[in-house]
């Protein structure tokens, strides 16, 4: 997945960077996320539970950060 675009935040670049690299903050921002744990500095294990009507599903996977350039 590639993400791009811009958003204006009421935070300094350092505050935004810290929030974007906080597993608990990321977990709170992803709907249905029940697990978001650091495996290494650049990799996270995650789990998501979703229910649509009578159908429920659980997914797990890893998130790997690449081309990381801190402010």
C-alpha positions, 0 to 999 in steps of 0.5 A: 500500500502506498500512502500520499497526500498532505494534512495540516496538524496542530502539532510540531513535526516532532510531536507528529513523528512521535505519535506516528511511531507510537504503537498504542496511538496507531492501534487507536487510529485503526478501526477494529485493531486489537493488537499492534506490537513492535517486533523491531524498530521498523516492524510491527505485528498487528491484528484486526477484527471486523464485523459486517452484519452476521459475518465476522473476520479476524486478520493478522499481519505485519507492518514494515516501515521503509524509507523512514526519514525523521524530522 
